[in-house]
Amino acid sequence: MSIQSAISREIFVPRDEKLLVAIEVRRRMKRKGLSFLNAGRKRDYLTYLCLSVTNSRPAQVLITKVKRSRGTRQLAKRSQWSVEQLRQVNGINPDKDTPEFDLVFDRTTDQWTASSAAEKCMFVQVLYHSCQNYWEAKLAQASPASPADQKTPGATENKKSPGAPSQTSFVNCQQKLMGDACSVYMVIYRCKIFLNRMKNSMTANQGRPQREAAAVEASRSRSSPSPPTVRKMGNVMRRASQVLSERGERLMRAGDETSRSLHGAREFAETLQKLALKQI
């Protein structure tokens, strides 16, 4: 069972919530007030940042911090925030994929580093679209628009009802995470995450202490694969990763071309509409 499935089953299903995405993170900068406690102390637990939505209506979008002690399967829910408490998402670098990002809440700021750039990009992408859907639904409930007031496709809504909470802002985030071709990048990031986790798993298995290997060497001598077989499996994994990376680059270029085509089509449609209005 994957870690995301385990988190969903143990943490979110009992609370009638649907887990959208979960990524492994670590703090990029320790809090000053706890620096003397953390000095010389190893990180004996893993931290997961989770995004979920309630099954009840109106739906609430929640960000939850879940921890798991190393060497165990026990999961524990720690902090939780709603998107209404989330003021800003800072992607740090808008020009390339990086694992760093910041979440700014009403009373705190968390600086995170994901286990990979792909996991961070997927989390930001899902969070962005979840926030968009949440705020659109909330504004529609607060002030139902009449047919005359409905906005045209592609138009930007600048009005804000008095007393309404400020929406989450996304800064320094790559446009491809929020553009029209986001579904293409979602597939690419999921593939990269899968390969990265497989590589980490293989690395962890190869890095076992020598004493453990010596203790079980006799019992595994007949069942374990021979060194040539292991090398062959490693070559196959590296080749698969290379092929996927090449295909991912081609898909990214295709996604960028799709975005440019859509943008050009919109401009062409707007031009035609303006010409039609002039001829009336």
Backbone bond lengths (Angstrom), bond angles and torsions (degrees), N, CA, C in turn:
res aa  C-N    CA-C-N  psi(-1)  N-CA   C-N-CA  omega(-1)  CA-C   N-CA-C  phi
1 M - - - 1.463 - - 1.526 109.71 -
2 S 1.320 117.24 134.43 1.456 121.66 179.75 1.528 110.07 -72.37
3 I 1.339 115.49 160.97 1.455 119.72 -178.79 1.527 111.05 -65.43
4 Q 1.328 117.62 -34.20 1.466 119.78 179.16 1.528 110.79 -66.91
5 S 1.332 117.24 -39.54 1.464 120.32 177.05 1.524 110.95 -64.82
6 A 1.343 116.41 -40.03 1.466 119.89 179.41 1.527 111.26 -65.74
7 I 1.337 117.07 -42.37 1.465 120.32 178.51 1.522 110.49 -63.37
8 S 1.323 116.07 -42.79 1.466 119.72 -179.99 1.521 111.31 -61.67
9 R 1.325 116.78 -44.23 1.469 120.55 -176.45 1.527 111.69 -69.66
10 E 1.340 117.77 -41.14 1.466 120.11 -172.94 1.529 113.49 -88.32
11 I 1.335 118.12 -30.13 1.465 120.51 -172.93 1.523 112.05 -105.13
12 F 1.317 117.80 -47.33 1.468 119.97 -167.45 1.523 114.49 -97.91
13 V 1.320 118.96 -36.42 1.470 119.84 178.98 1.524 111.81 -60.32
14 P 1.348 119.55 -44.07 1.474 118.48 177.52 1.525 113.69 -62.24
15 R 1.332 118.13 -22.94 1.467 121.62 179.33 1.535 112.42 -96.60
16 D 1.321 116.34 10.76 1.466 122.12 178.47 1.530 110.17 59.03
17 E 1.327 115.72 45.45 1.459 121.65 176.72 1.528 109.37 -123.44
18 K 1.314 115.51 153.31 1.462 121.79 177.40 1.519 109.35 -107.18
19 L 1.314 116.58 122.44 1.461 121.48 179.55 1.526 109.40 -79.10
20 L 1.327 116.56 125.24 1.460 122.03 179.82 1.527 111.94 -92.89
21 V 1.316 116.84 -44.13 1.461 120.59 -179.24 1.528 108.05 -159.82
22 A 1.332 115.77 147.08 1.461 122.37 176.47 1.522 108.46 -140.24
23 I 1.326 117.43 130.05 1.462 121.64 -179.45 1.525 109.44 -130.76
24 E 1.325 115.63 151.32 1.463 121.15 176.79 1.530 108.80 -84.46
25 V 1.331 116.43 133.14 1.466 121.29 -177.68 1.529 109.82 -136.39
26 R 1.298 114.41 166.49 1.472 121.88 170.32 1.523 107.53 -143.83
27 R 1.308 115.95 153.85 1.458 120.26 -177.97 1.526 110.05 -70.14
28 R 1.328 114.39 135.04 1.459 120.02 179.00 1.520 111.16 -82.12
29 M 1.320 116.88 -26.91 1.459 121.26 -179.94 1.519 107.74 -144.39
30 K 1.305 116.64 123.72 1.454 120.51 -178.57 1.518 110.62 -73.29
31 R 1.315 115.00 148.60 1.457 119.52 178.30 1.520 110.88 -66.51
32 K 1.331 115.84 138.44 1.465 120.16 -174.97 1.517 111.60 -62.27
33 G 1.327 117.46 -38.23 1.457 119.79 -176.15 1.504 113.98 -67.45
34 L 1.365 118.21 -18.76 1.452 121.20 -177.70 1.522 112.14 -112.01
35 S 1.330 117.01 9.70 1.459 119.49 -175.53 1.524 111.69 -63.36
36 F 1.338 118.60 -35.72 1.457 120.19 -177.87 1.519 110.74 -72.81
37 L 1.340 117.45 -24.29 1.462 120.12 177.47 1.519 111.59 -79.91
38 N 1.344 116.72 -32.72 1.451 120.91 -176.24 1.522 112.96 -86.51
39 A 1.330 116.70 -9.71 1.461 119.82 -177.73 1.524 110.03 -63.88
40 G 1.318 116.95 129.71 1.447 122.18 177.40 1.520 113.96 69.81
41 R 1.306 118.12 15.26 1.458 120.84 -177.29 1.522 109.72 -113.20
42 K 1.330 116.92 129.58 1.448 120.87 179.79 1.520 110.08 -76.83
43 R 1.325 114.89 154.50 1.458 119.98 178.00 1.527 107.40 -80.99
44 D 1.332 117.14 101.25 1.454 121.47 -174.83 1.523 112.28 -95.08
45 Y 1.315 117.34 19.20 1.455 120.61 177.38 1.532 109.40 -148.50
46 L 1.310 115.21 161.02 1.458 122.41 176.52 1.518 109.01 -107.65
47 T 1.324 116.72 141.81 1.465 122.18 -179.18 1.517 109.48 -113.40
48 Y 1.330 115.32 134.30 1.472 121.89 178.47 1.530 108.66 -123.50
49 L 1.308 115.12 133.15 1.457 121.69 176.13 1.528 107.56 -102.12
50 C 1.321 115.58 122.80 1.468 121.13 -171.36 1.528 110.34 -120.49
51 L 1.314 114.88 144.59 1.466 122.41 174.90 1.520 107.73 -118.59
52 S 1.332 116.49 125.79 1.463 121.13 -176.63 1.518 109.70 -137.80
53 V 1.337 115.25 165.95 1.458 122.37 176.92 1.521 107.94 -135.39
54 T 1.310 116.68 139.84 1.461 120.77 -179.83 1.521 110.18 -74.30
55 N 1.337 115.61 147.34 1.459 120.20 177.04 1.520 112.48 -79.75
56 S 1.333 117.42 -18.60 1.459 121.27 178.77 1.522 109.88 -77.05
57 R 1.309 116.21 160.18 1.456 123.00 179.76 1.530 109.95 -113.84
58 P 1.341 117.89 137.68 1.470 126.88 -1.22 1.520 111.63 -70.74
59 A 1.311 115.77 141.60 1.463 120.95 -175.70 1.523 110.89 -69.50
60 Q 1.329 115.31 142.28 1.460 122.25 176.28 1.526 108.86 -113.95
61 V 1.324 116.56 136.59 1.460 122.08 177.17 1.522 108.01 -99.72
62 L 1.335 116.36 125.76 1.459 121.36 -171.63 1.526 110.98 -126.17
63 I 1.323 114.78 144.72 1.465 122.21 173.69 1.523 107.13 -112.38
64 T 1.333 116.24 123.77 1.462 121.33 -173.26 1.514 110.13 -126.21
65 K 1.333 115.46 139.39 1.458 121.18 174.90 1.528 108.58 -101.75
66 V 1.322 115.63 123.45 1.461 122.42 -178.27 1.520 108.54 -119.97
67 K 1.333 116.36 138.57 1.458 120.61 -179.98 1.527 110.41 -121.95
68 R 1.335 114.61 150.15 1.461 121.71 176.58 1.516 109.06 -137.70
69 S 1.311 116.89 128.74 1.461 121.17 179.08 1.515 109.50 -69.63
70 R 1.315 115.85 142.73 1.461 120.39 -179.73 1.528 109.75 -65.02
71 G 1.335 114.97 139.84 1.451 120.02 178.34 1.511 114.53 82.91
72 T 1.335 117.75 -0.92 1.462 121.22 179.22 1.525 109.09 -128.98
73 R 1.333 115.17 169.42 1.460 121.65 176.08 1.518 112.19 -106.65
74 Q 1.313 116.78 6.08 1.455 120.50 -177.57 1.523 110.89 -75.54
75 L 1.318 116.10 127.39 1.453 122.93 179.97 1.517 109.48 -111.88
76 A 1.334 115.81 144.98 1.456 120.97 -179.47 1.516 110.40 -137.87
77 K 1.326 115.71 132.16 1.458 120.66 177.39 1.526 109.21 -79.93
78 R 1.326 116.40 133.28 1.465 121.14 179.13 1.526 110.04 -109.20
79 S 1.307 116.81 -104.69 1.469 121.00 -177.45 1.525 110.98 -87.26
80 Q 1.338 114.89 156.94 1.460 120.40 176.55 1.526 109.41 -148.63
81 W 1.353 116.17 138.21 1.452 122.28 178.76 1.520 109.00 -133.28
82 S 1.316 116.06 153.87 1.457 121.37 171.94 1.527 108.52 -95.06
83 V 1.329 116.70 162.93 1.465 119.43 -179.99 1.522 111.52 -67.88
84 E 1.328 117.68 -19.64 1.463 119.45 175.96 1.522 111.33 -69.71
85 Q 1.332 117.41 -22.90 1.465 121.19 175.29 1.516 111.77 -87.11
86 L 1.335 116.90 -11.94 1.468 121.56 -178.38 1.522 109.54 -86.55
87 R 1.310 116.91 110.52 1.450 121.99 -177.41 1.526 112.73 -86.39
88 Q 1.330 117.14 -38.45 1.464 119.24 -173.63 1.523 111.01 -153.11
89 V 1.331 115.18 145.19 1.462 123.28 171.28 1.525 106.96 -118.72
90 N 1.325 116.31 118.29 1.465 122.20 -177.59 1.519 108.65 -107.34
91 G 1.351 115.92 114.19 1.457 120.38 -179.95 1.514 114.78 -81.66
92 I 1.341 117.80 -0.79 1.464 125.73 175.28 1.528 112.39 70.54
93 N 1.331 117.80 -53.68 1.478 120.42 -175.90 1.528 109.39 -130.87
94 P 1.347 118.03 111.34 1.462 119.97 -178.36 1.523 113.93 -83.17
95 D 1.335 118.50 -0.11 1.459 121.74 -173.26 1.521 114.40 -104.42
96 K 1.342 118.03 -20.18 1.459 118.89 -179.17 1.526 109.98 -153.66
97 D 1.333 114.92 165.01 1.463 121.20 179.97 1.530 109.92 -72.78
98 T 1.325 116.59 121.37 1.456 122.21 176.53 1.529 108.85 -135.80
99 P 1.326 118.77 154.10 1.471 120.71 -177.45 1.522 113.94 -82.59
100 E 1.341 119.26 -8.02 1.465 120.92 -175.51 1.525 111.70 -87.32
101 F 1.327 115.85 142.84 1.466 121.42 172.90 1.530 108.87 -162.09
102 D 1.339 115.25 157.96 1.471 122.38 -179.80 1.518 109.83 -120.96
103 L 1.324 115.78 143.98 1.460 122.69 172.81 1.523 107.88 -119.26
104 V 1.329 116.75 119.11 1.457 122.04 -177.59 1.529 108.51 -105.87
105 F 1.333 116.32 115.54 1.450 122.22 178.98 1.533 109.31 -104.03
106 D 1.317 116.33 -177.18 1.463 120.52 -177.45 1.529 111.77 -60.10
107 R 1.318 116.98 -41.83 1.464 119.88 -172.57 1.525 113.97 -121.90
108 T 1.305 117.18 4.61 1.464 118.65 -178.59 1.516 109.82 -155.34
109 T 1.326 115.04 160.29 1.462 122.71 175.63 1.522 108.24 -129.49
110 D 1.321 116.37 124.78 1.460 121.36 178.80 1.515 109.44 -107.71
111 Q 1.325 115.95 126.94 1.456 122.23 177.86 1.523 108.03 -106.71
112 W 1.341 116.03 115.69 1.455 121.00 -171.70 1.518 111.04 -118.23
113 T 1.324 114.16 155.68 1.458 122.81 167.68 1.512 107.29 -128.21
114 A 1.315 117.34 118.63 1.458 121.42 179.70 1.524 109.97 -75.44
115 S 1.333 116.36 163.95 1.462 119.84 -179.31 1.520 111.62 -67.73
116 S 1.340 117.53 -18.67 1.464 121.46 175.83 1.522 108.63 -156.60
117 A 1.320 115.99 159.26 1.464 120.35 178.34 1.527 111.01 -64.60
118 A 1.333 117.00 -34.51 1.462 120.03 -179.68 1.533 111.30 -64.25
119 E 1.337 117.70 -39.75 1.463 120.56 179.51 1.527 110.47 -65.80
120 K 1.321 116.63 -42.02 1.465 119.44 178.10 1.522 111.07 -62.44
121 C 1.333 117.34 -44.39 1.468 120.62 -179.02 1.522 110.97 -63.26
122 M 1.330 117.09 -41.37 1.457 119.72 179.63 1.530 110.85 -65.46
123 F 1.337 116.97 -40.61 1.455 120.75 179.63 1.527 110.63 -63.46
124 V 1.333 117.03 -46.72 1.465 120.70 -179.74 1.524 110.44 -63.57
125 Q 1.320 116.92 -38.92 1.464 121.09 -179.29 1.529 111.14 -64.46
126 V 1.323 117.05 -48.03 1.467 120.64 179.80 1.526 110.41 -66.58
127 L 1.340 116.87 -39.14 1.460 120.68 179.19 1.523 111.16 -63.92
128 Y 1.325 116.97 -41.10 1.474 120.40 -179.34 1.530 111.05 -61.13
129 H 1.316 116.82 -50.06 1.463 119.77 -177.26 1.531 111.49 -70.21
130 S 1.324 117.88 -31.80 1.464 120.22 175.78 1.526 110.58 -66.41
131 C 1.330 116.96 -41.06 1.466 120.73 177.26 1.529 110.76 -64.74
132 Q 1.335 116.55 -42.24 1.454 119.59 178.99 1.526 111.21 -59.31
133 N 1.330 116.40 -47.34 1.464 120.03 -179.26 1.531 111.10 -65.18
134 Y 1.334 116.53 -38.59 1.462 119.87 -178.47 1.527 111.37 -65.50
135 W 1.350 116.69 -47.41 1.461 119.40 -176.56 1.527 111.64 -71.01
136 E 1.320 117.31 -33.95 1.464 119.19 176.18 1.524 110.92 -63.99
137 A 1.341 116.46 -43.77 1.461 119.67 178.69 1.522 111.27 -65.46
138 K 1.329 117.03 -37.96 1.470 120.70 -179.07 1.527 111.44 -67.79
139 L 1.333 116.22 -42.03 1.462 119.34 178.42 1.522 111.20 -67.42
140 A 1.335 116.84 -35.80 1.465 119.66 178.20 1.523 111.47 -65.99
141 Q 1.332 117.04 -36.22 1.467 120.53 178.16 1.524 111.15 -71.73
142 A 1.345 116.22 -36.61 1.461 119.41 -176.81 1.520 112.06 -72.66
143 S 1.327 117.82 -38.91 1.467 121.15 -178.14 1.513 109.37 -142.35
144 P 1.331 118.39 85.73 1.468 120.91 179.07 1.518 110.40 -58.86
145 A 1.307 116.67 129.26 1.467 121.40 -176.09 1.518 110.00 -85.74
146 S 1.328 115.35 140.83 1.455 121.18 174.11 1.517 109.17 -78.48
147 P 1.359 118.05 162.44 1.473 118.90 -179.70 1.512 112.82 -56.64
148 A 1.328 118.57 -32.44 1.466 120.28 -179.50 1.516 112.17 -73.00
149 D 1.379 115.68 -24.22 1.464 118.90 -176.40 1.512 113.12 -95.43
150 Q 1.345 117.67 -2.69 1.448 118.73 -177.65 1.516 109.95 -66.16
151 K 1.337 115.60 138.50 1.464 119.41 -176.90 1.520 110.19 -82.64
152 T 1.315 114.83 148.88 1.455 120.96 -179.97 1.519 109.35 -76.41
153 P 1.369 117.01 153.72 1.472 119.40 179.28 1.514 111.37 -57.71
154 G 1.324 115.89 134.44 1.462 120.86 178.61 1.506 113.97 88.57
155 A 1.353 117.37 -9.32 1.464 119.43 -179.40 1.510 110.03 -79.64
156 T 1.317 117.38 153.26 1.456 122.76 -179.46 1.512 109.71 -100.63
157 E 1.335 115.25 131.06 1.450 120.66 -179.67 1.517 109.41 -91.22
158 N 1.311 117.65 114.89 1.462 121.97 -177.68 1.521 112.93 -104.72
159 K 1.347 116.79 -12.67 1.447 118.53 -177.53 1.515 110.74 -76.72
160 K 1.286 115.63 149.46 1.449 121.32 -179.10 1.513 108.55 -141.64
161 S 1.327 115.96 126.23 1.456 120.03 -177.20 1.509 110.28 -67.72
162 P 1.347 117.44 145.45 1.464 120.33 -179.23 1.520 111.45 -61.18
163 G 1.317 117.08 135.99 1.449 122.13 177.30 1.517 113.97 81.00
164 A 1.328 118.28 -1.08 1.456 120.94 -179.68 1.522 109.94 -73.42
165 P 1.361 118.01 141.18 1.467 119.84 178.99 1.513 111.05 -66.74
166 S 1.324 115.80 147.74 1.458 119.83 -179.11 1.519 110.04 -70.29
167 Q 1.325 116.14 140.61 1.448 120.87 -177.91 1.523 110.98 -79.48
168 T 1.328 114.87 161.44 1.452 120.86 -179.59 1.523 110.16 -70.08
169 S 1.320 116.85 132.07 1.459 121.54 177.47 1.529 109.37 -102.27
170 F 1.328 115.66 141.79 1.462 122.28 178.12 1.527 107.93 -113.96
171 V 1.330 115.88 115.89 1.461 121.45 -177.82 1.520 109.53 -120.21
172 N 1.333 115.31 149.64 1.465 122.30 178.43 1.529 112.33 56.65
173 C 1.330 116.46 30.89 1.463 121.59 177.98 1.526 108.99 -104.15
174 Q 1.309 116.38 144.20 1.454 120.89 -179.52 1.523 110.46 -65.77
175 Q 1.315 115.94 138.99 1.454 121.06 -177.87 1.524 111.86 -63.90
176 K 1.321 117.13 -30.14 1.459 119.85 -177.94 1.532 111.63 -65.51
177 L 1.328 117.80 -21.81 1.462 120.62 178.14 1.520 111.72 -76.87
178 M 1.323 117.32 -16.54 1.457 120.93 -176.04 1.523 112.57 -123.85
179 G 1.360 117.42 3.60 1.449 120.70 -176.03 1.518 113.48 -89.98
180 D 1.330 114.99 -166.19 1.458 120.96 -175.86 1.527 112.59 -74.94
181 A 1.319 117.67 -26.53 1.462 120.92 -177.06 1.523 112.43 -95.05
182 C 1.335 117.29 25.72 1.465 120.28 -174.15 1.526 112.19 -64.93
183 S 1.343 117.86 -31.41 1.460 120.05 -177.93 1.525 111.09 -65.06
184 V 1.340 117.22 -33.20 1.467 120.38 177.36 1.519 110.16 -64.22
185 Y 1.323 116.72 -45.20 1.460 120.32 179.93 1.524 112.04 -68.26
186 M 1.326 117.63 -30.14 1.460 120.26 177.41 1.524 110.69 -60.61
187 V 1.328 117.26 -43.52 1.464 120.92 178.01 1.529 110.38 -63.36
188 I 1.327 116.66 -42.35 1.466 120.62 -179.72 1.523 110.50 -62.76
189 Y 1.332 117.52 -45.46 1.458 120.45 -178.33 1.523 111.62 -65.83
190 R 1.317 117.57 -38.30 1.466 119.98 178.74 1.525 110.76 -64.04
191 C 1.321 117.52 -39.76 1.460 120.63 177.22 1.522 111.05 -65.51
192 K 1.326 117.18 -42.44 1.462 120.46 178.67 1.530 111.41 -63.48
193 I 1.329 116.33 -40.13 1.467 119.84 179.06 1.519 110.81 -64.33
194 F 1.339 116.74 -42.15 1.461 120.96 179.50 1.524 110.71 -61.31
195 L 1.333 117.70 -46.41 1.461 120.81 179.78 1.525 111.60 -66.77
196 N 1.319 116.85 -37.99 1.460 120.07 179.90 1.532 111.06 -64.85
197 R 1.336 117.03 -39.42 1.462 120.32 179.06 1.528 111.13 -69.14
198 M 1.335 117.06 -37.37 1.458 119.75 176.43 1.519 110.79 -64.61
199 K 1.342 116.72 -41.18 1.461 120.58 179.19 1.520 110.76 -64.34
200 N 1.339 117.11 -42.25 1.461 120.22 178.50 1.518 111.45 -64.57
201 S 1.344 116.02 -37.58 1.457 119.41 178.81 1.517 111.30 -65.03
202 M 1.331 117.21 -42.43 1.457 120.79 178.18 1.523 111.27 -65.83
203 T 1.330 116.67 -39.37 1.467 120.66 178.74 1.521 111.10 -64.39
204 A 1.347 115.86 -40.86 1.469 119.53 179.12 1.514 111.30 -64.90
205 N 1.336 116.51 -38.29 1.460 119.38 179.34 1.518 111.82 -68.78
206 Q 1.337 117.04 -35.70 1.460 120.00 179.07 1.524 111.95 -74.08
207 G 1.342 117.95 -22.18 1.456 121.28 -176.48 1.512 114.69 -94.25
208 R 1.311 118.34 19.50 1.461 120.15 178.97 1.521 110.40 -66.35
209 P 1.328 117.50 150.47 1.471 120.70 -179.39 1.528 111.81 -59.34
210 Q 1.305 115.75 150.56 1.455 121.53 -178.82 1.525 111.52 -63.30
211 R 1.317 117.65 -32.95 1.471 119.54 -177.59 1.518 111.09 -67.86
212 E 1.334 117.54 -34.00 1.451 119.63 177.79 1.518 110.53 -70.23
213 A 1.338 115.67 -40.28 1.453 119.18 178.93 1.521 111.38 -64.11
214 A 1.342 116.47 -39.23 1.469 119.62 179.70 1.516 111.70 -68.94
215 A 1.330 117.48 -33.94 1.460 121.07 -177.16 1.512 112.76 -69.51
216 V 1.336 116.49 -31.95 1.469 119.42 -176.61 1.523 112.48 -109.38
217 E 1.328 117.24 6.43 1.465 119.97 -176.42 1.519 111.13 -62.72
218 A 1.337 116.85 -41.61 1.464 119.50 -177.47 1.517 112.06 -66.24
219 S 1.360 116.36 -40.87 1.457 119.45 -177.65 1.517 113.07 -73.61
220 R 1.317 117.13 -22.89 1.458 120.76 -177.73 1.531 113.07 -100.79
221 S 1.305 116.97 0.69 1.464 119.66 -173.50 1.526 112.07 -61.78
222 R 1.335 116.55 -31.23 1.459 119.15 -178.05 1.528 112.92 -90.70
223 S 1.346 116.29 -30.55 1.468 119.43 -174.08 1.526 114.14 -95.11
224 S 1.336 117.58 -25.06 1.463 119.90 -175.48 1.518 110.35 -77.18
225 P 1.344 118.06 148.96 1.459 120.83 179.19 1.517 111.47 -68.87
226 S 1.294 116.42 149.44 1.457 122.19 -179.45 1.521 109.84 -71.32
227 P 1.355 118.19 159.09 1.477 120.69 179.29 1.517 113.35 -54.61
228 P 1.355 120.54 -40.92 1.480 117.53 177.25 1.514 112.94 -60.52
229 T 1.358 115.90 -36.04 1.468 119.10 178.72 1.517 110.93 -65.52
230 V 1.348 116.22 -41.03 1.463 120.63 179.18 1.525 110.39 -63.56
231 R 1.330 116.16 -43.24 1.467 119.23 178.87 1.523 111.23 -64.13
232 K 1.329 115.56 -37.35 1.462 119.09 179.07 1.523 110.96 -65.10
233 M 1.352 116.12 -41.79 1.460 119.80 177.56 1.525 110.41 -62.58
234 G 1.333 117.02 -41.10 1.460 120.21 178.54 1.521 111.94 -63.23
235 N 1.339 116.51 -39.85 1.472 119.81 178.10 1.524 111.10 -64.80
236 V 1.337 115.74 -39.77 1.471 119.33 178.59 1.519 110.54 -63.42
237 M 1.348 117.36 -42.36 1.463 121.18 179.44 1.518 111.10 -63.90
238 R 1.333 117.07 -43.11 1.466 119.96 179.45 1.518 111.20 -64.63
239 R 1.349 116.17 -39.79 1.458 119.41 178.77 1.522 110.71 -65.81
240 A 1.356 116.71 -42.53 1.468 119.93 178.75 1.520 110.70 -62.63
241 S 1.344 116.56 -40.24 1.462 120.04 178.73 1.522 110.98 -64.66
242 Q 1.343 116.90 -40.30 1.464 120.22 179.46 1.524 111.14 -65.20
243 V 1.347 116.16 -44.25 1.470 120.00 179.99 1.516 110.51 -62.67
244 L 1.359 116.49 -43.23 1.461 119.93 -179.96 1.515 111.28 -64.99
245 S 1.334 116.43 -38.21 1.460 119.53 178.57 1.529 110.78 -63.81
246 E 1.342 116.44 -42.32 1.465 119.36 178.52 1.521 111.45 -63.93
247 R 1.342 115.80 -42.98 1.466 118.69 178.12 1.526 111.27 -65.85
248 G 1.342 115.31 -36.61 1.458 118.38 178.28 1.519 112.02 -62.64
249 E 1.343 116.00 -40.40 1.466 118.95 177.84 1.527 111.17 -63.13
250 R 1.355 115.64 -41.05 1.472 118.27 178.53 1.526 111.20 -64.85
251 L 1.351 115.71 -39.47 1.461 118.87 178.58 1.525 111.06 -65.53
252 M 1.340 116.62 -38.38 1.457 119.56 178.21 1.524 111.12 -62.82
253 R 1.354 115.89 -42.63 1.459 118.32 177.84 1.522 111.32 -64.35
254 A 1.356 115.25 -38.93 1.465 118.77 177.33 1.525 111.04 -64.99
255 G 1.360 115.85 -37.21 1.465 119.08 177.77 1.510 111.95 -65.26
256 D 1.332 116.13 -40.89 1.466 119.24 177.87 1.527 110.86 -63.78
257 E 1.339 116.56 -41.74 1.461 119.51 178.40 1.521 111.25 -64.79
258 T 1.356 115.76 -37.14 1.466 119.27 177.32 1.517 111.00 -63.40
259 S 1.338 116.44 -43.13 1.464 120.15 178.79 1.522 110.95 -61.62
260 R 1.343 116.85 -43.02 1.464 119.53 179.28 1.535 111.48 -65.68
261 S 1.340 115.78 -37.01 1.464 119.21 178.29 1.517 111.44 -65.79
262 L 1.346 115.78 -42.54 1.456 119.15 178.19 1.520 111.51 -63.08
263 H 1.341 115.54 -41.14 1.460 119.62 178.71 1.522 110.69 -63.44
264 G 1.342 116.55 -43.42 1.458 119.71 178.38 1.523 112.23 -64.52
265 A 1.346 116.30 -37.11 1.461 119.46 178.62 1.515 111.14 -65.19
266 R 1.336 116.23 -39.54 1.464 119.70 178.41 1.528 111.19 -63.93
267 E 1.337 115.60 -44.13 1.464 118.62 179.27 1.531 110.64 -62.76
268 F 1.340 116.44 -40.18 1.458 120.31 179.03 1.525 110.74 -64.16
269 A 1.354 116.67 -41.65 1.465 119.90 179.09 1.526 111.17 -64.79
270 E 1.341 116.30 -39.99 1.465 119.38 178.80 1.535 110.81 -65.40
271 T 1.334 116.10 -38.40 1.466 119.61 178.25 1.527 111.20 -63.69
272 L 1.343 116.06 -43.68 1.456 120.24 178.13 1.522 111.52 -62.59
273 Q 1.322 115.78 -38.99 1.463 119.64 179.62 1.533 111.23 -65.32
274 K 1.339 116.48 -39.82 1.453 120.14 178.27 1.536 111.54 -65.53
275 L 1.333 116.02 -41.02 1.468 119.63 177.90 1.525 112.08 -64.73
276 A 1.347 114.85 -38.04 1.460 118.45 179.09 1.525 111.04 -65.96
277 L 1.333 116.53 -38.29 1.457 120.84 179.55 1.535 110.97 -66.95
278 K 1.351 116.54 -35.71 1.462 119.54 -179.96 1.533 112.13 -68.37
279 Q 1.337 115.21 -31.01 1.467 119.24 -177.82 1.515 112.88 -80.95
280 I 1.338 116.12 -14.67 1.480 118.64 179.94 1.519 109.98 -72.93
